Amino acid sequence: MFAAIAMASILLISGFGLSSASAQTSKNTEIKLITSSSLGTHSVVFQVCAKDIIMRSPEVIITSDSQVKTVKLNKALYSNTCKITSSTIKAFDKDTIQLKKVDKSKINSMINEAEKRLIKIKSEISNTNTELEKIISSIEGNDPTKRENIAKINDLSEKLTELRKDLKDSRNEYYNLLFVLRN
């Protein structure tokens, strides 16, 4: 398998006698196609690149004059990285083979935003816990009798309760988006 990918990389770069065509290119994705035929079944080696965004569950549709096939890549592609993969497809005429990236940019953006919310909430929880620890450690003995300390402790406890609820809701949203993306 590794040898096939290495060979595909060389072929992509050099174009040694194989017909190649560029498929759909958007500002975030680049797909290159190389075909070789064997009695109506063609090996299609292609490269999917993520330019300025993370592509989770990248998916490519391969079409020909006799078959349509979907190829899902298992791993996310991070910004400015590429993945070479291959598949086979039946075609009477190899020139009819085309690739198209499935546009998942909106859901990827939604997932990115959900991740940012999770990071922000976790940071707020950490900061609030630190603040609460400072107040607790500043109380001499076991007597938090100062009204201002009691009020601060109560406020921070309520804030932590709300932040934990927000964290739970944000995690649910994040995992629901990942589920939708992969199905």
C-alpha positions as CSV (number, residue, x, y, z in Angstrom):
1,M,0.0,0.0,0.0
2,F,2.8,2.4,0.9
3,A,4.6,1.6,-2.3
4,A,1.4,2.4,-4.3
5,I,1.0,5.8,-2.6
6,A,4.7,6.6,-3.1
7,M,4.3,5.6,-6.8
8,A,1.2,7.7,-7.1
9,S,3.1,10.7,-5.6
10,I,5.8,10.3,-8.2
11,L,3.2,10.0,-11.0
12,L,1.4,13.0,-9.8
13,I,4.6,15.1,-9.8
14,S,6.0,13.7,-13.1
15,G,3.0,12.7,-15.1
16,F,4.9,9.7,-16.7
17,G,2.7,9.0,-19.7
18,L,-0.6,8.8,-17.8
19,S,-3.5,10.9,-18.8
20,S,-4.2,13.4,-16.0
21,A,-6.9,15.9,-15.5
22,S,-7.6,18.5,-12.9
23,A,-10.9,18.1,-11.2
24,Q,-12.9,20.5,-9.1
25,T,-10.8,23.1,-7.5
26,S,-12.1,25.5,-4.9
27,K,-10.2,27.9,-2.8
28,N,-9.9,25.3,0.0
29,T,-9.4,22.1,-1.9
30,E,-7.4,20.8,-4.8
31,I,-8.0,17.4,-6.4
32,K,-5.8,15.9,-9.1
33,L,-6.8,12.9,-11.1
34,I,-4.6,10.2,-12.7
35,T,-6.2,7.2,-14.5
36,S,-4.8,4.0,-15.8
37,S,-7.0,1.4,-17.5
38,S,-7.3,-2.3,-17.3
39,L,-10.1,-3.7,-19.4
40,G,-12.8,-1.2,-18.5
41,T,-11.7,-0.9,-14.8
42,H,-9.6,2.2,-14.1
43,S,-7.4,2.9,-11.1
44,V,-8.0,6.5,-10.1
45,V,-5.2,8.0,-7.9
46,F,-6.1,11.4,-6.6
47,Q,-4.8,13.9,-4.1
48,V,-7.1,16.0,-1.9
49,C,-5.6,19.1,-0.3
50,A,-7.0,21.4,2.4
51,K,-5.7,24.9,1.8
52,D,-6.8,27.2,4.6
53,I,-9.3,25.2,6.6
54,I,-9.5,21.9,8.4
55,M,-11.4,19.3,6.3
56,R,-13.1,16.8,8.6
57,S,-14.2,13.6,6.8
58,P,-13.3,14.7,3.4
59,E,-15.4,13.0,0.7
60,V,-14.9,12.8,-3.0
61,I,-17.5,11.5,-5.6
62,I,-16.0,9.7,-8.6
63,T,-18.2,9.5,-11.7
64,S,-17.8,7.9,-15.1
65,D,-20.0,7.0,-18.0
66,S,-21.0,3.7,-16.2
67,Q,-20.5,4.1,-12.4
68,V,-20.7,6.6,-9.5
69,K,-18.6,6.0,-6.4
70,T,-18.1,7.9,-3.1
71,V,-14.8,7.8,-1.4
72,K,-14.5,9.0,2.2
73,L,-11.1,9.7,3.7
74,N,-10.8,8.4,7.3
75,K,-8.8,11.2,8.8
76,A,-9.2,15.0,8.8
77,L,-7.0,17.1,6.6
78,Y,-5.4,20.0,8.4
79,S,-4.7,23.3,6.7
80,N,-2.0,23.2,4.0
81,T,-1.8,19.4,3.9
82,C,-2.7,16.9,1.3
83,K,-3.7,13.2,1.2
84,I,-3.1,10.9,-1.7
85,T,-5.5,8.0,-2.1
86,S,-6.9,5.8,-4.8
87,S,-10.0,3.9,-5.9
88,T,-11.1,1.9,-8.9
89,I,-14.1,2.7,-11.2
90,K,-15.6,1.1,-14.2
91,A,-15.7,3.3,-17.3
92,F,-16.1,2.6,-21.1
93,D,-14.3,5.9,-21.8
94,K,-11.6,7.0,-19.3
95,D,-12.1,10.6,-20.3
96,T,-15.5,10.5,-18.7
97,I,-14.0,10.0,-15.2
98,Q,-14.5,13.0,-13.0
99,L,-13.9,13.9,-9.4
100,K,-15.9,16.2,-7.3
101,K,-15.3,17.1,-3.7
102,V,-18.4,17.0,-1.5
103,D,-18.8,20.5,0.0
104,K,-18.8,20.2,3.8
105,S,-17.5,23.7,4.4
106,K,-20.5,25.0,6.3
107,I,-20.6,22.1,8.8
108,N,-16.8,22.2,9.1
109,S,-17.2,25.9,10.0
110,M,-19.9,25.1,12.5
111,I,-17.6,22.4,14.1
112,N,-14.7,24.9,14.3
113,E,-17.0,27.4,16.1
114,A,-18.2,24.7,18.5
115,E,-14.6,23.8,19.3
116,K,-13.8,27.4,20.0
117,R,-16.8,27.7,22.3
118,L,-15.6,24.6,24.2
119,I,-12.1,26.0,24.6
120,K,-13.5,29.3,25.8
121,I,-15.8,27.7,28.3
122,K,-13.1,25.4,29.6
123,S,-10.8,28.4,30.1
124,E,-13.5,30.3,31.9
125,I,-14.1,27.3,34.2
126,S,-10.4,27.1,34.9
127,N,-10.2,30.9,35.7
128,T,-13.2,30.8,37.9
129,N,-11.9,27.8,39.8
130,T,-8.6,29.6,40.3
131,E,-10.4,32.7,41.6
132,L,-12.5,30.5,44.0
133,E,-9.4,28.8,45.3
134,K,-7.7,32.2,46.0
135,I,-10.7,33.3,48.0
136,I,-10.9,30.0,49.9
137,S,-7.2,30.1,50.7
138,S,-7.3,33.7,51.9
139,I,-9.9,32.8,54.6
140,E,-8.2,32.4,57.9
141,G,-9.2,29.3,59.7
142,N,-12.5,27.6,58.9
143,D,-14.6,30.7,59.4
144,P,-15.7,32.4,56.2
145,T,-17.7,35.0,58.1
146,K,-16.9,38.0,56.1
147,R,-20.0,38.9,54.0
148,E,-18.0,39.8,51.0
149,N,-16.2,36.4,51.0
150,I,-19.5,34.6,51.3
151,A,-21.1,36.7,48.5
152,K,-18.0,36.1,46.2
153,I,-18.0,32.3,47.0
154,N,-21.7,32.1,46.2
155,D,-21.3,34.1,43.0
156,L,-18.4,32.0,41.8
157,S,-20.3,28.8,42.7
158,E,-23.3,29.9,40.6
159,K,-21.0,30.9,37.8
160,L,-19.3,27.5,37.8
161,T,-22.7,25.8,37.8
162,E,-23.7,27.8,34.7
163,L,-20.4,27.2,33.0
164,R,-20.6,23.5,33.5
165,K,-24.1,23.5,32.1
166,D,-22.9,25.5,29.1
167,L,-20.0,23.1,28.7
168,K,-22.3,20.1,28.6
169,D,-24.6,21.8,26.1
170,S,-21.7,22.8,23.9
171,R,-20.2,19.3,24.0
172,N,-23.6,17.9,22.9
173,E,-23.7,20.3,20.0
174,Y,-20.2,19.5,19.0
175,Y,-20.7,15.7,19.0
176,N,-24.0,16.1,17.2
177,L,-22.2,18.1,14.5
178,L,-19.5,15.4,14.2
179,F,-22.2,12.8,13.9
180,V,-24.0,14.6,11.1
181,L,-20.7,15.2,9.3
182,R,-19.8,11.5,9.4
183,N,-23.2,10.2,8.3
